[in-house]
Amino acid sequence: MQIVVDLNRCQGYAQCVFLAPRVFELHGEEALRYSPAPPDEQAERVRRAVAACPVQAILVGAQAGPEAVAGAGADVR
């Protein structure tokens, strides 16, 4: 699973952090860090985080494409 967060769209609501804390974390008050290739056991939590994002800033799978992954955030693992 590949994910990319559009950090320009992200508003720091942190729903992803609450739902998938091993994949997403807040650094400071609003800076989001995430793992662009989370382990398979986190897939369901990531899907829930994607659905819960109020600004739809998280892209998964084909939406996250290789060109988008190249600019992904810092790995939090």
Contacts in CASP RR format, 6 or more apart in sequence:
PFRMAT RR
TARGET T0000
AUTHOR 0000-0000-0000
METHOD contacts of the structure
MODEL  1
MQIVVDLNRCQGYAQCVFLAPRVFELHGEEALRYSPAPPDEQAERVRRAV
AACPVQAILVGAQAGPEAVAGAGADVR
1 37 0 8 1.000
1 38 0 8 1.000
1 40 0 8 1.000
1 42 0 8 1.000
1 43 0 8 1.000
1 46 0 8 1.000
1 60 0 8 1.000
1 61 0 8 1.000
2 36 0 8 1.000
2 37 0 8 1.000
2 60 0 8 1.000
2 61 0 8 1.000
2 64 0 8 1.000
2 65 0 8 1.000
2 69 0 8 1.000
3 23 0 8 1.000
3 34 0 8 1.000
3 35 0 8 1.000
3 36 0 8 1.000
3 37 0 8 1.000
3 38 0 8 1.000
3 46 0 8 1.000
3 50 0 8 1.000
3 58 0 8 1.000
3 59 0 8 1.000
3 60 0 8 1.000
3 61 0 8 1.000
3 64 0 8 1.000
3 72 0 8 1.000
4 36 0 8 1.000
4 58 0 8 1.000
4 59 0 8 1.000
4 63 0 8 1.000
4 64 0 8 1.000
4 65 0 8 1.000
4 68 0 8 1.000
4 69 0 8 1.000
4 71 0 8 1.000
4 72 0 8 1.000
5 16 0 8 1.000
5 24 0 8 1.000
5 32 0 8 1.000
5 34 0 8 1.000
5 57 0 8 1.000
5 58 0 8 1.000
5 59 0 8 1.000
5 72 0 8 1.000
5 73 0 8 1.000
6 57 0 8 1.000
6 58 0 8 1.000
6 59 0 8 1.000
7 32 0 8 1.000
7 57 0 8 1.000
7 73 0 8 1.000
9 55 0 8 1.000
9 56 0 8 1.000
9 57 0 8 1.000
10 32 0 8 1.000
10 55 0 8 1.000
10 57 0 8 1.000
11 30 0 8 1.000
11 54 0 8 1.000
11 55 0 8 1.000
11 57 0 8 1.000
12 26 0 8 1.000
12 30 0 8 1.000
12 32 0 8 1.000
13 53 0 8 1.000
13 54 0 8 1.000
13 55 0 8 1.000
14 26 0 8 1.000
15 49 0 8 1.000
15 52 0 8 1.000
15 53 0 8 1.000
15 54 0 8 1.000
16 23 0 8 1.000
16 24 0 8 1.000
16 32 0 8 1.000
16 34 0 8 1.000
16 49 0 8 1.000
16 50 0 8 1.000
16 52 0 8 1.000
16 53 0 8 1.000
16 58 0 8 1.000
17 24 0 8 1.000
17 25 0 8 1.000
17 26 0 8 1.000
17 32 0 8 1.000
19 45 0 8 1.000
19 48 0 8 1.000
19 49 0 8 1.000
19 52 0 8 1.000
20 38 0 8 1.000
20 42 0 8 1.000
20 45 0 8 1.000
20 46 0 8 1.000
20 48 0 8 1.000
20 49 0 8 1.000
22 35 0 8 1.000
22 38 0 8 1.000
22 42 0 8 1.000
22 45 0 8 1.000
22 76 0 8 1.000
22 77 0 8 1.000
23 34 0 8 1.000
23 35 0 8 1.000
23 38 0 8 1.000
23 42 0 8 1.000
23 45 0 8 1.000
23 46 0 8 1.000
23 49 0 8 1.000
23 76 0 8 1.000
24 32 0 8 1.000
24 33 0 8 1.000
24 34 0 8 1.000
24 35 0 8 1.000
24 49 0 8 1.000
24 76 0 8 1.000
25 32 0 8 1.000
25 33 0 8 1.000
25 34 0 8 1.000
25 76 0 8 1.000
26 32 0 8 1.000
26 33 0 8 1.000
27 33 0 8 1.000
33 73 0 8 1.000
33 74 0 8 1.000
33 76 0 8 1.000
34 72 0 8 1.000
34 73 0 8 1.000
34 74 0 8 1.000
34 76 0 8 1.000
35 75 0 8 1.000
35 76 0 8 1.000
35 77 0 8 1.000
36 64 0 8 1.000
36 69 0 8 1.000
36 72 0 8 1.000
36 73 0 8 1.000
36 75 0 8 1.000
37 69 0 8 1.000
38 46 0 8 1.000
46 58 0 8 1.000
46 60 0 8 1.000
47 60 0 8 1.000
49 58 0 8 1.000
50 58 0 8 1.000
50 60 0 8 1.000
59 65 0 8 1.000
59 68 0 8 1.000
END
